Amino acid sequence: MINGFITFFGTNDLERTHDFYTEILGLKILKDQGVCKIYKIIDNGSIGFCEHIEPTIKEKSPIITFICSSVDEKYNALKDKEVAMEKLPKLNEKFNIYHFFIKDPNGYTLEFQKFLE
């Protein structure tokens, strides 16, 4: 039986990443392993960043997507925090979602979206 899920990403600056994910996004740290830090997103789902993993970043890959009940509220909360916003929230008819993108300190693309089904 699987009881949880953690996705790990590489970082060259663990402290800057930690500040972004705790101070800007408001995530709580689940575990500090020294060279890795893990943040709780939902009950059994987490995201981790490690110094010993090479960051892999292309134009929009990977995309770390956070599902939100209010995309506009999240956008408004982030726009005042000196975050690199790509565009205003918009409707994506192809996937039937409402979303926007930002970049984290590592260059990863973060998406905040709501399914419109």
Biopython code that builds the backbone (N, CA, C, O; Angstrom):
import numpy as np
from Bio.PDB.StructureBuilder import StructureBuilder

atoms = [
    (1, "MET", "N", (0.841, -1.184, 0.000)),
    (1, "MET", "CA", (0.000, 0.000, 0.000)),
    (1, "MET", "C", (0.889, 1.251, 0.000)),
    (1, "MET", "O", (1.843, 1.339, 0.773)),
    (2, "ILE", "N", (0.575, 2.193, -0.852)),
    (2, "ILE", "CA", (1.283, 3.483, -0.889)),
    (2, "ILE", "C", (0.542, 4.458, 0.018)),
    (2, "ILE", "O", (-0.677, 4.604, -0.076)),
    (3, "ASN", "N", (1.291, 5.125, 0.898)),
    (3, "ASN", "CA", (0.673, 6.017, 1.877)),
    (3, "ASN", "C", (0.958, 7.492, 1.663)),
    (3, "ASN", "O", (0.433, 8.334, 2.392)),
    (4, "GLY", "N", (1.779, 7.819, 0.677)),
    (4, "GLY", "CA", (2.110, 9.223, 0.462)),
    (4, "GLY", "C", (2.917, 9.403, -0.792)),
    (4, "GLY", "O", (3.228, 8.443, -1.496)),
    (5, "PHE", "N", (3.261, 10.667, -1.070)),
    (5, "PHE", "CA", (3.956, 10.994, -2.301)),
    (5, "PHE", "C", (4.830, 12.215, -2.082)),
    (5, "PHE", "O", (4.369, 13.230, -1.561)),
    (6, "ILE", "N", (6.113, 12.115, -2.486)),
    (6, "ILE", "CA", (7.040, 13.248, -2.467)),
    (6, "ILE", "C", (7.707, 13.310, -3.829)),
    (6, "ILE", "O", (8.182, 12.292, -4.332)),
    (7, "THR", "N", (7.749, 14.480, -4.427)),
    (7, "THR", "CA", (8.522, 14.695, -5.643)),
    (7, "THR", "C", (9.712, 15.559, -5.273)),
    (7, "THR", "O", (9.557, 16.598, -4.630)),
    (8, "PHE", "N", (10.911, 15.128, -5.680)),
    (8, "PHE", "CA", (12.134, 15.869, -5.373)),
    (8, "PHE", "C", (12.665, 16.568, -6.616)),
    (8, "PHE", "O", (12.642, 16.018, -7.717)),
    (9, "PHE", "N", (13.144, 17.791, -6.417)),
    (9, "PHE", "CA", (13.760, 18.596, -7.469)),
    (9, "PHE", "C", (15.122, 19.068, -6.989)),
    (9, "PHE", "O", (15.355, 19.195, -5.787)),
    (10, "GLY", "N", (16.009, 19.323, -7.921)),
    (10, "GLY", "CA", (17.327, 19.814, -7.581)),
    (10, "GLY", "C", (17.337, 21.317, -7.360)),
    (10, "GLY", "O", (16.501, 22.047, -7.892)),
    (11, "THR", "N", (18.300, 21.763, -6.565)),
    (11, "THR", "CA", (18.491, 23.190, -6.341)),
    (11, "THR", "C", (19.974, 23.471, -6.112)),
    (11, "THR", "O", (20.703, 22.637, -5.576)),
    (12, "ASN", "N", (20.401, 24.651, -6.525)),
    (12, "ASN", "CA", (21.765, 25.107, -6.249)),
    (12, "ASN", "C", (21.803, 26.061, -5.061)),
    (12, "ASN", "O", (22.880, 26.468, -4.626)),
    (13, "ASP", "N", (20.621, 26.421, -4.530)),
    (13, "ASP", "CA", (20.541, 27.358, -3.408)),
    (13, "ASP", "C", (19.379, 26.942, -2.507)),
    (13, "ASP", "O", (18.263, 27.444, -2.640)),
    (14, "LEU", "N", (19.655, 26.030, -1.603)),
    (14, "LEU", "CA", (18.611, 25.461, -0.756)),
    (14, "LEU", "C", (17.972, 26.504, 0.158)),
    (14, "LEU", "O", (16.760, 26.464, 0.372)),
    (15, "GLU", "N", (18.754, 27.431, 0.700)),
    (15, "GLU", "CA", (18.192, 28.438, 1.614)),
    (15, "GLU", "C", (17.279, 29.425, 0.877)),
    (15, "GLU", "O", (16.223, 29.795, 1.390)),
    (16, "ARG", "N", (17.679, 29.846, -0.311)),
    (16, "ARG", "CA", (16.825, 30.748, -1.101)),
    (16, "ARG", "C", (15.533, 30.035, -1.496)),
    (16, "ARG", "O", (14.452, 30.624, -1.466)),
    (17, "THR", "N", (15.658, 28.769, -1.865)),
    (17, "THR", "CA", (14.480, 27.961, -2.191)),
    (17, "THR", "C", (13.585, 27.815, -0.969)),
    (17, "THR", "O", (12.364, 27.937, -1.072)),
    (18, "HIS", "N", (14.188, 27.554, 0.186)),
    (18, "HIS", "CA", (13.420, 27.432, 1.432)),
    (18, "HIS", "C", (12.651, 28.717, 1.733)),
    (18, "HIS", "O", (11.465, 28.672, 2.056)),
    (19, "ASP", "N", (13.322, 29.853, 1.626)),
    (19, "ASP", "CA", (12.649, 31.130, 1.875)),
    (19, "ASP", "C", (11.471, 31.330, 0.934)),
    (19, "ASP", "O", (10.408, 31.780, 1.360)),
    (20, "PHE", "N", (11.651, 31.000, -0.341)),
    (20, "PHE", "CA", (10.576, 31.166, -1.321)),
    (20, "PHE", "C", (9.373, 30.289, -0.977)),
    (20, "PHE", "O", (8.242, 30.773, -0.938)),
    (21, "TYR", "N", (9.612, 29.017, -0.730)),
    (21, "TYR", "CA", (8.498, 28.090, -0.508)),
    (21, "TYR", "C", (7.821, 28.280, 0.847)),
    (21, "TYR", "O", (6.638, 27.966, 0.982)),
    (22, "THR", "N", (8.536, 28.786, 1.852)),
    (22, "THR", "CA", (7.897, 29.033, 3.146)),
    (22, "THR", "C", (7.348, 30.450, 3.256)),
    (22, "THR", "O", (6.202, 30.638, 3.665)),
    (23, "GLU", "N", (8.151, 31.449, 2.895)),
    (23, "GLU", "CA", (7.735, 32.845, 3.063)),
    (23, "GLU", "C", (6.794, 33.334, 1.957)),
    (23, "GLU", "O", (5.819, 34.028, 2.246)),
    (24, "ILE", "N", (7.066, 32.992, 0.724)),
    (24, "ILE", "CA", (6.254, 33.472, -0.401)),
    (24, "ILE", "C", (5.030, 32.585, -0.613)),
    (24, "ILE", "O", (3.911, 33.091, -0.706)),
    (25, "LEU", "N", (5.231, 31.259, -0.690)),
    (25, "LEU", "CA", (4.110, 30.355, -0.950)),
    (25, "LEU", "C", (3.401, 29.899, 0.321)),
    (25, "LEU", "O", (2.268, 29.422, 0.258)),
    (26, "GLY", "N", (4.052, 30.039, 1.466)),
    (26, "GLY", "CA", (3.400, 29.691, 2.728)),
    (26, "GLY", "C", (3.364, 28.199, 3.040)),
    (26, "GLY", "O", (2.557, 27.764, 3.862)),
    (27, "LEU", "N", (4.224, 27.407, 2.400)),
    (27, "LEU", "CA", (4.255, 25.974, 2.703)),
    (27, "LEU", "C", (4.976, 25.736, 4.032)),
    (27, "LEU", "O", (5.862, 26.499, 4.417)),
    (28, "LYS", "N", (4.588, 24.691, 4.707)),
    (28, "LYS", "CA", (5.208, 24.305, 5.982)),
    (28, "LYS", "C", (6.257, 23.232, 5.713)),
    (28, "LYS", "O", (6.048, 22.333, 4.898)),
    (29, "ILE", "N", (7.377, 23.336, 6.402)),
    (29, "ILE", "CA", (8.418, 22.327, 6.237)),
    (29, "ILE", "C", (7.989, 21.048, 6.959)),
    (29, "ILE", "O", (7.564, 21.076, 8.114)),
    (30, "LEU", "N", (8.114, 19.941, 6.253)),
    (30, "LEU", "CA", (7.776, 18.637, 6.812)),
    (30, "LEU", "C", (9.021, 17.993, 7.421)),
    (30, "LEU", "O", (8.958, 17.389, 8.492)),
    (31, "LYS", "N", (10.157, 18.130, 6.721)),
    (31, "LYS", "CA", (11.394, 17.516, 7.190)),
    (31, "LYS", "C", (12.587, 18.271, 6.618)),
    (31, "LYS", "O", (12.637, 18.574, 5.426)),
    (32, "ASP", "N", (13.537, 18.565, 7.485)),
    (32, "ASP", "CA", (14.799, 19.177, 7.072)),
    (32, "ASP", "C", (15.875, 18.114, 7.210)),
    (32, "ASP", "O", (16.214, 17.702, 8.319)),
    (33, "GLN", "N", (16.406, 17.677, 6.087)),
    (33, "GLN", "CA", (17.424, 16.624, 6.085)),
    (33, "GLN", "C", (18.820, 17.188, 5.838)),
    (33, "GLN", "O", (19.732, 16.450, 5.465)),
    (34, "GLY", "N", (18.986, 18.470, 6.040)),
    (34, "GLY", "CA", (20.284, 19.102, 5.823)),
    (34, "GLY", "C", (20.480, 19.507, 4.373)),
    (34, "GLY", "O", (20.384, 20.690, 4.046)),
    (35, "VAL", "N", (20.752, 18.545, 3.496)),
    (35, "VAL", "CA", (20.943, 18.849, 2.068)),
    (35, "VAL", "C", (19.638, 18.761, 1.294)),
    (35, "VAL", "O", (19.601, 19.073, 0.103)),
    (36, "CYS", "N", (18.563, 18.338, 1.959)),
    (36, "CYS", "CA", (17.223, 18.279, 1.358)),
    (36, "CYS", "C", (16.217, 18.868, 2.346)),
    (36, "CYS", "O", (16.335, 18.697, 3.560)),
    (37, "LYS", "N", (15.236, 19.559, 1.797)),
    (37, "LYS", "CA", (14.123, 20.048, 2.616)),
    (37, "LYS", "C", (12.837, 19.622, 1.924)),
    (37, "LYS", "O", (12.690, 19.744, 0.708)),
    (38, "ILE", "N", (11.899, 19.114, 2.744)),
    (38, "ILE", "CA", (10.632, 18.604, 2.231)),
    (38, "ILE", "C", (9.511, 19.458, 2.804)),
    (38, "ILE", "O", (9.485, 19.757, 3.998)),
    (39, "TYR", "N", (8.573, 19.851, 1.918)),
    (39, "TYR", "CA", (7.467, 20.733, 2.292)),
    (39, "TYR", "C", (6.139, 20.023, 2.068)),
    (39, "TYR", "O", (5.924, 19.378, 1.041)),
    (40, "LYS", "N", (5.263, 20.154, 3.042)),
    (40, "LYS", "CA", (3.942, 19.544, 2.959)),
    (40, "LYS", "C", (3.041, 20.404, 2.075)),
    (40, "LYS", "O", (2.946, 21.617, 2.256)),
    (41, "ILE", "N", (2.386, 19.754, 1.119)),
    (41, "ILE", "CA", (1.432, 20.452, 0.265)),
    (41, "ILE", "C", (0.011, 20.073, 0.668)),
    (41, "ILE", "O", (-0.829, 20.939, 0.913)),
    (42, "ILE", "N", (-0.245, 18.777, 0.734)),
    (42, "ILE", "CA", (-1.527, 18.251, 1.208)),
    (42, "ILE", "C", (-1.210, 17.108, 2.170)),
    (42, "ILE", "O", (-0.039, 16.802, 2.390)),
    (43, "ASP", "N", (-2.224, 16.476, 2.741)),
    (43, "ASP", "CA", (-2.014, 15.469, 3.780)),
    (43, "ASP", "C", (-0.878, 14.503, 3.481)),
    (43, "ASP", "O", (0.031, 14.373, 4.301)),
    (44, "ASN", "N", (-0.893, 13.837, 2.372)),
    (44, "ASN", "CA", (0.131, 12.841, 2.074)),
    (44, "ASN", "C", (0.888, 13.150, 0.791)),
    (44, "ASN", "O", (1.416, 12.247, 0.143)),
    (45, "GLY", "N", (0.941, 14.420, 0.426)),
    (45, "GLY", "CA", (1.654, 14.849, -0.768)),
    (45, "GLY", "C", (2.616, 15.971, -0.436)),
    (45, "GLY", "O", (2.240, 16.973, 0.172)),
    (46, "SER", "N", (3.876, 15.788, -0.846)),
    (46, "SER", "CA", (4.904, 16.757, -0.499)),
    (46, "SER", "C", (5.820, 17.026, -1.685)),
    (46, "SER", "O", (5.827, 16.296, -2.676)),
    (47, "ILE", "N", (6.592, 18.102, -1.548)),
    (47, "ILE", "CA", (7.593, 18.461, -2.541)),
    (47, "ILE", "C", (8.906, 18.673, -1.806)),
    (47, "ILE", "O", (8.932, 19.241, -0.714)),
    (48, "GLY", "N", (9.989, 18.216, -2.408)),
    (48, "GLY", "CA", (11.283, 18.357, -1.773)),
    (48, "GLY", "C", (12.310, 18.951, -2.719)),
    (48, "GLY", "O", (12.205, 18.811, -3.937)),
    (49, "PHE", "N", (13.296, 19.611, -2.149)),
    (49, "PHE", "CA", (14.394, 20.200, -2.919)),
    (49, "PHE", "C", (15.703, 19.761, -2.284)),
    (49, "PHE", "O", (15.863, 19.814, -1.065)),
    (50, "CYS", "N", (16.645, 19.323, -3.128)),
    (50, "CYS", "CA", (17.909, 18.784, -2.643)),
    (50, "CYS", "C", (19.085, 19.417, -3.373)),
    (50, "CYS", "O", (19.045, 19.650, -4.581)),
    (51, "GLU", "N", (20.139, 19.691, -2.595)),
    (51, "GLU", "CA", (21.362, 20.261, -3.173)),
    (51, "GLU", "C", (22.150, 19.248, -3.995)),
    (51, "GLU", "O", (22.889, 19.638, -4.899)),
    (52, "HIS", "N", (22.010, 17.971, -3.704)),
    (52, "HIS", "CA", (22.792, 16.954, -4.415)),
    (52, "HIS", "C", (22.126, 16.479, -5.712)),
    (52, "HIS", "O", (22.662, 15.614, -6.404)),
    (53, "ILE", "N", (20.962, 17.044, -6.039)),
    (53, "ILE", "CA", (20.278, 16.734, -7.301)),
    (53, "ILE", "C", (20.483, 17.917, -8.244)),
    (53, "ILE", "O", (20.237, 19.063, -7.868)),
    (54, "GLU", "N", (20.922, 17.647, -9.441)),
    (54, "GLU", "CA", (21.144, 18.691, -10.451)),
    (54, "GLU", "C", (19.794, 19.259, -10.908)),
    (54, "GLU", "O", (18.920, 18.495, -11.317)),
    (55, "PRO", "N", (19.606, 20.589, -10.846)),
    (55, "PRO", "CA", (18.370, 21.164, -11.391)),
    (55, "PRO", "C", (18.259, 20.857, -12.890)),
    (55, "PRO", "O", (19.233, 20.975, -13.633)),
    (56, "THR", "N", (17.074, 20.468, -13.310)),
    (56, "THR", "CA", (16.806, 20.178, -14.716)),
    (56, "THR", "C", (15.707, 21.116, -15.167)),
    (56, "THR", "O", (14.537, 20.935, -14.831)),
    (57, "ILE", "N", (16.100, 22.125, -15.936)),
    (57, "ILE", "CA", (15.143, 23.151, -16.328)),
    (57, "ILE", "C", (15.266, 23.408, -17.819)),
    (57, "ILE", "O", (16.351, 23.673, -18.336)),
    (58, "LYS", "N", (14.143, 23.323, -18.488)),
    (58, "LYS", "CA", (14.059, 23.728, -19.885)),
    (58, "LYS", "C", (13.029, 24.843, -19.937)),
    (58, "LYS", "O", (12.649, 25.367, -18.890)),
    (59, "GLU", "N", (12.569, 25.218, -21.107)),
    (59, "GLU", "CA", (11.688, 26.377, -21.232)),
    (59, "GLU", "C", (10.515, 26.335, -20.255)),
    (59, "GLU", "O", (10.307, 27.298, -19.517)),
    (60, "LYS", "N", (9.758, 25.267, -20.229)),
    (60, "LYS", "CA", (8.641, 25.148, -19.282)),
    (60, "LYS", "C", (8.619, 23.763, -18.655)),
    (60, "LYS", "O", (7.554, 23.269, -18.286)),
    (61, "SER", "N", (9.744, 23.152, -18.535)),
    (61, "SER", "CA", (9.764, 21.793, -18.040)),
    (61, "SER", "C", (10.770, 21.681, -16.915)),
    (61, "SER", "O", (11.902, 22.134, -17.087)),
    (62, "PRO", "N", (10.431, 21.111, -15.783)),
    (62, "PRO", "CA", (9.104, 20.608, -15.457)),
    (62, "PRO", "C", (8.174, 21.739, -15.019)),
    (62, "PRO", "O", (8.616, 22.847, -14.714)),
    (63, "ILE", "N", (6.898, 21.437, -14.996)),
    (63, "ILE", "CA", (5.911, 22.372, -14.456)),
    (63, "ILE", "C", (5.405, 21.781, -13.143)),
    (63, "ILE", "O", (4.912, 20.654, -13.105)),
    (64, "ILE", "N", (5.531, 22.548, -12.082)),
    (64, "ILE", "CA", (5.011, 22.140, -10.772)),
    (64, "ILE", "C", (3.664, 22.838, -10.624)),
    (64, "ILE", "O", (3.601, 24.064, -10.536)),
    (65, "THR", "N", (2.592, 22.058, -10.597)),
    (65, "THR", "CA", (1.244, 22.620, -10.581)),
    (65, "THR", "C", (0.611, 22.478, -9.210)),
    (65, "THR", "O", (0.590, 21.397, -8.622)),
    (66, "PHE", "N", (0.096, 23.596, -8.715)),
    (66, "PHE", "CA", (-0.651, 23.634, -7.466)),
    (66, "PHE", "C", (-2.120, 23.869, -7.813)),
    (66, "PHE", "O", (-2.440, 24.817, -8.529)),
    (67, "ILE", "N", (-3.011, 23.019, -7.316)),
    (67, "ILE", "CA", (-4.440, 23.162, -7.559)),
    (67, "ILE", "C", (-5.002, 24.102, -6.493)),
    (67, "ILE", "O", (-4.794, 23.898, -5.297)),
    (68, "CYS", "N", (-5.715, 25.133, -6.944)),
    (68, "CYS", "CA", (-6.238, 26.172, -6.047)),
    (68, "CYS", "C", (-7.752, 26.262, -6.154)),
    (68, "CYS", "O", (-8.324, 26.012, -7.215)),
    (69, "SER", "N", (-8.394, 26.618, -5.058)),
    (69, "SER", "CA", (-9.833, 26.872, -5.116)),
    (69, "SER", "C", (-10.104, 28.250, -5.717)),
    (69, "SER", "O", (-11.138, 28.453, -6.354)),
    (70, "SER", "N", (-9.179, 29.205, -5.519)),
    (70, "SER", "CA", (-9.320, 30.535, -6.104)),
    (70, "SER", "C", (-7.987, 30.980, -6.705)),
    (70, "SER", "O", (-7.080, 31.411, -5.994)),
    (71, "VAL", "N", (-7.893, 30.866, -8.010)),
    (71, "VAL", "CA", (-6.688, 31.266, -8.730)),
    (71, "VAL", "C", (-6.458, 32.768, -8.594)),
    (71, "VAL", "O", (-5.325, 33.208, -8.395)),
    (72, "ASP", "N", (-7.520, 33.551, -8.698)),
    (72, "ASP", "CA", (-7.377, 35.005, -8.602)),
    (72, "ASP", "C", (-6.861, 35.437, -7.221)),
    (72, "ASP", "O", (-6.026, 36.337, -7.128)),
    (73, "GLU", "N", (-7.350, 34.808, -6.162)),
    (73, "GLU", "CA", (-6.852, 35.135, -4.816)),
    (73, "GLU", "C", (-5.367, 34.833, -4.701)),
    (73, "GLU", "O", (-4.610, 35.629, -4.143)),
    (74, "LYS", "N", (-4.945, 33.688, -5.226)),
    (74, "LYS", "CA", (-3.529, 33.319, -5.166)),
    (74, "LYS", "C", (-2.697, 34.297, -5.986)),
    (74, "LYS", "O", (-1.623, 34.711, -5.550)),
    (75, "TYR", "N", (-3.178, 34.667, -7.159)),
    (75, "TYR", "CA", (-2.471, 35.627, -8.008)),
    (75, "TYR", "C", (-2.301, 36.954, -7.259)),
    (75, "TYR", "O", (-1.203, 37.510, -7.218)),
    (76, "ASN", "N", (-3.377, 37.449, -6.676)),
    (76, "ASN", "CA", (-3.324, 38.727, -5.961)),
    (76, "ASN", "C", (-2.402, 38.659, -4.743)),
    (76, "ASN", "O", (-1.729, 39.638, -4.422)),
    (77, "ALA", "N", (-2.368, 37.523, -4.070)),
    (77, "ALA", "CA", (-1.485, 37.358, -2.916)),
    (77, "ALA", "C", (-0.015, 37.353, -3.336)),
    (77, "ALA", "O", (0.841, 37.849, -2.604)),
    (78, "LEU", "N", (0.279, 36.794, -4.514)),
    (78, "LEU", "CA", (1.666, 36.680, -4.965)),
    (78, "LEU", "C", (2.184, 37.921, -5.690)),
    (78, "LEU", "O", (3.386, 38.187, -5.671)),
    (79, "LYS", "N", (1.305, 38.675, -6.323)),
    (79, "LYS", "CA", (1.773, 39.798, -7.147)),
    (79, "LYS", "C", (2.440, 40.896, -6.329)),
    (79, "LYS", "O", (3.230, 41.668, -6.872)),
    (80, "ASP", "N", (2.145, 40.980, -5.052)),
    (80, "ASP", "CA", (2.756, 41.987, -4.188)),
    (80, "ASP", "C", (4.028, 41.496, -3.503)),
    (80, "ASP", "O", (4.612, 42.224, -2.700)),
    (81, "LYS", "N", (4.466, 40.277, -3.806)),
    (81, "LYS", "CA", (5.622, 39.698, -3.126)),
    (81, "LYS", "C", (6.861, 39.616, -4.007)),
    (81, "LYS", "O", (7.727, 38.774, -3.772)),
    (82, "GLU", "N", (6.959, 40.466, -5.007)),
    (82, "GLU", "CA", (8.126, 40.511, -5.898)),
    (82, "GLU", "C", (8.425, 39.152, -6.527)),
    (82, "GLU", "O", (9.572, 38.705, -6.564)),
    (83, "VAL", "N", (7.380, 38.511, -7.017)),
    (83, "VAL", "CA", (7.503, 37.224, -7.693)),
    (83, "VAL", "C", (7.454, 37.471, -9.201)),
    (83, "VAL", "O", (6.682, 38.306, -9.674)),
    (84, "ALA", "N", (8.273, 36.748, -9.946)),
    (84, "ALA", "CA", (8.307, 36.890, -11.413)),
    (84, "ALA", "C", (7.053, 36.265, -12.019)),
    (84, "ALA", "O", (7.001, 35.057, -12.252)),
    (85, "MET", "N", (6.047, 37.096, -12.271)),
    (85, "MET", "CA", (4.796, 36.640, -12.878)),
    (85, "MET", "C", (4.953, 36.621, -14.388)),
    (85, "MET", "O", (5.528, 37.544, -14.965)),
    (86, "GLU", "N", (4.450, 35.581, -15.028)),
    (86, "GLU", "CA", (4.547, 35.506, -16.484)),
    (86, "GLU", "C", (3.405, 36.251, -17.168)),
    (86, "GLU", "O", (3.644, 37.018, -18.100)),
    (87, "LYS", "N", (2.171, 36.038, -16.719)),
    (87, "LYS", "CA", (0.998, 36.688, -17.305)),
    (87, "LYS", "C", (-0.129, 36.681, -16.292)),
    (87, "LYS", "O", (-0.049, 36.015, -15.260)),
    (88, "LEU", "N", (-1.177, 37.427, -16.595)),
    (88, "LEU", "CA", (-2.377, 37.403, -15.762)),
    (88, "LEU", "C", (-3.035, 36.029, -15.838)),
    (88, "LEU", "O", (-2.834, 35.301, -16.810)),
    (89, "PRO", "N", (-3.828, 35.666, -14.813)),
    (89, "PRO", "CA", (-4.579, 34.408, -14.908)),
    (89, "PRO", "C", (-5.457, 34.418, -16.151)),
    (89, "PRO", "O", (-5.990, 35.454, -16.549)),
    (90, "LYS", "N", (-5.599, 33.229, -16.762)),
    (90, "LYS", "CA", (-6.407, 33.153, -17.977)),
    (90, "LYS", "C", (-7.073, 31.792, -18.100)),
    (90, "LYS", "O", (-6.684, 30.819, -17.453)),
    (91, "LEU", "N", (-8.076, 31.758, -18.939)),
    (91, "LEU", "CA", (-8.800, 30.543, -19.269)),
    (91, "LEU", "C", (-8.019, 29.782, -20.332)),
    (91, "LEU", "O", (-7.598, 30.362, -21.333)),
    (92, "ASN", "N", (-7.829, 28.507, -20.120)),
    (92, "ASN", "CA", (-7.221, 27.633, -21.116)),
    (92, "ASN", "C", (-8.320, 26.670, -21.554)),
    (92, "ASN", "O", (-8.615, 25.692, -20.867)),
    (93, "GLU", "N", (-8.924, 26.961, -22.707)),
    (93, "GLU", "CA", (-10.060, 26.175, -23.179)),
    (93, "GLU", "C", (-9.671, 24.743, -23.539)),
    (93, "GLU", "O", (-10.468, 23.820, -23.366)),
    (94, "LYS", "N", (-8.461, 24.556, -24.034)),
    (94, "LYS", "CA", (-8.019, 23.220, -24.431)),
    (94, "LYS", "C", (-8.087, 22.237, -23.259)),
    (94, "LYS", "O", (-8.534, 21.102, -23.425)),
    (95, "PHE", "N", (-7.643, 22.674, -22.073)),
    (95, "PHE", "CA", (-7.624, 21.804, -20.904)),
    (95, "PHE", "C", (-8.758, 22.113, -19.914)),
    (95, "PHE", "O", (-8.868, 21.460, -18.876)),
    (96, "ASN", "N", (-9.592, 23.099, -20.232)),
    (96, "ASN", "CA", (-10.706, 23.520, -19.391)),
    (96, "ASN", "C", (-10.236, 23.851, -17.973)),
    (96, "ASN", "O", (-10.747, 23.332, -16.980)),
    (97, "ILE", "N", (-9.229, 24.747, -17.925)),
    (97, "ILE", "CA", (-8.676, 25.194, -16.649)),
    (97, "ILE", "C", (-8.547, 26.719, -16.667)),
    (97, "ILE", "O", (-8.568, 27.353, -17.722)),
    (98, "TYR", "N", (-8.414, 27.275, -15.482)),
    (98, "TYR", "CA", (-8.108, 28.691, -15.291)),
    (98, "TYR", "C", (-6.795, 28.708, -14.525)),
    (98, "TYR", "O", (-6.682, 28.050, -13.491)),
    (99, "HIS", "N", (-5.775, 29.465, -15.020)),
    (99, "HIS", "CA", (-4.449, 29.321, -14.434)),
    (99, "HIS", "C", (-3.538, 30.512, -14.712)),
    (99, "HIS", "O", (-3.852, 31.395, -15.510)),
    (100, "PHE", "N", (-2.380, 30.503, -14.012)),
    (100, "PHE", "CA", (-1.280, 31.432, -14.296)),
    (100, "PHE", "C", (0.021, 30.766, -13.883)),
    (100, "PHE", "O", (0.024, 29.762, -13.170)),
    (101, "PHE", "N", (1.131, 31.342, -14.346)),
    (101, "PHE", "CA", (2.454, 30.790, -14.098)),
    (101, "PHE", "C", (3.368, 31.811, -13.428)),
    (101, "PHE", "O", (3.246, 33.015, -13.652)),
    (102, "ILE", "N", (4.288, 31.307, -12.600)),
    (102, "ILE", "CA", (5.382, 32.104, -12.048)),
    (102, "ILE", "C", (6.648, 31.249, -12.124)),
    (102, "ILE", "O", (6.593, 30.072, -12.482)),
    (103, "LYS", "N", (7.776, 31.848, -11.786)),
    (103, "LYS", "CA", (9.036, 31.109, -11.694)),
    (103, "LYS", "C", (9.493, 31.098, -10.243)),
    (103, "LYS", "O", (9.353, 32.093, -9.532)),
    (104, "ASP", "N", (10.041, 29.967, -9.806)),
    (104, "ASP", "CA", (10.634, 29.924, -8.475)),
    (104, "ASP", "C", (12.105, 30.327, -8.586)),
    (104, "ASP", "O", (12.586, 30.543, -9.698)),
    (105, "PRO", "N", (12.836, 30.435, -7.474)),
    (105, "PRO", "CA", (14.233, 30.887, -7.530)),
    (105, "PRO", "C", (15.159, 29.964, -8.327)),
    (105, "PRO", "O", (16.240, 30.383, -8.741)),
    (106, "ASN", "N", (14.751, 28.732, -8.541)),
    (106, "ASN", "CA", (15.554, 27.779, -9.298)),
    (106, "ASN", "C", (15.316, 27.883, -10.800)),
    (106, "ASN", "O", (16.077, 27.329, -11.594)),
    (107, "GLY", "N", (14.255, 28.597, -11.191)),
    (107, "GLY", "CA", (13.879, 28.683, -12.597)),
    (107, "GLY", "C", (12.783, 27.710, -12.973)),
    (107, "GLY", "O", (12.371, 27.654, -14.131)),
    (108, "TYR", "N", (12.296, 26.928, -11.987)),
    (108, "TYR", "CA", (11.189, 26.018, -12.278)),
    (108, "TYR", "C", (9.916, 26.820, -12.517)),
    (108, "TYR", "O", (9.684, 27.846, -11.876)),
    (109, "THR", "N", (9.099, 26.341, -13.442)),
    (109, "THR", "CA", (7.805, 26.958, -13.713)),
    (109, "THR", "C", (6.791, 26.414, -12.716)),
    (109, "THR", "O", (6.622, 25.202, -12.586)),
    (110, "LEU", "N", (6.120, 27.318, -12.018)),
    (110, "LEU", "CA", (5.046, 26.943, -11.108)),
    (110, "LEU", "C", (3.734, 27.396, -11.721)),
    (110, "LEU", "O", (3.612, 28.528, -12.190)),
    (111, "GLU", "N", (2.771, 26.517, -11.712)),
    (111, "GLU", "CA", (1.445, 26.820, -12.242)),
    (111, "GLU", "C", (0.443, 26.744, -11.095)),
    (111, "GLU", "O", (0.497, 25.833, -10.269)),
    (112, "PHE", "N", (-0.460, 27.700, -11.054)),
    (112, "PHE", "CA", (-1.553, 27.703, -10.095)),
    (112, "PHE", "C", (-2.817, 27.601, -10.933)),
    (112, "PHE", "O", (-3.083, 28.464, -11.769)),
    (113, "GLN", "N", (-3.600, 26.543, -10.710)),
    (113, "GLN", "CA", (-4.742, 26.302, -11.594)),
    (113, "GLN", "C", (-5.957, 25.790, -10.861)),
    (113, "GLN", "O", (-5.887, 25.280, -9.743)),
    (114, "LYS", "N", (-7.080, 25.951, -11.545)),
    (114, "LYS", "CA", (-8.352, 25.410, -11.089)),
    (114, "LYS", "C", (-8.986, 24.694, -12.277)),
    (114, "LYS", "O", (-9.060, 25.237, -13.379)),
    (115, "PHE", "N", (-9.450, 23.447, -12.029)),
    (115, "PHE", "CA", (-10.193, 22.721, -13.059)),
    (115, "PHE", "C", (-11.587, 23.320, -13.157)),
    (115, "PHE", "O", (-12.196, 23.632, -12.134)),
    (116, "LEU", "N", (-12.098, 23.484, -14.362)),
    (116, "LEU", "CA", (-13.394, 24.111, -14.564)),
    (116, "LEU", "C", (-14.504, 23.107, -14.899)),
    (116, "LEU", "O", (-15.590, 23.504, -15.322)),
    (117, "GLU", "N", (-14.243, 21.852, -14.717)),
    (117, "GLU", "CA", (-15.222, 20.809, -15.052)),
    (117, "GLU", "C", (-16.460, 20.900, -14.208)),
    (117, "GLU", "O", (-17.377, 20.094, -14.368)),
]
sb = StructureBuilder()
sb.init_structure("model")
sb.init_model(0)
sb.init_chain("A")
sb.init_seg("    ")
for serial, (resi, resn, name, xyz) in enumerate(atoms, 1):
    if name == "N":
        sb.init_residue(resn, " ", resi, " ")
    sb.init_atom(name, np.array(xyz, "f"), 0.0, 1.0, " ", f" {name:<3s}", serial, name[0])
structure = sb.get_structure()
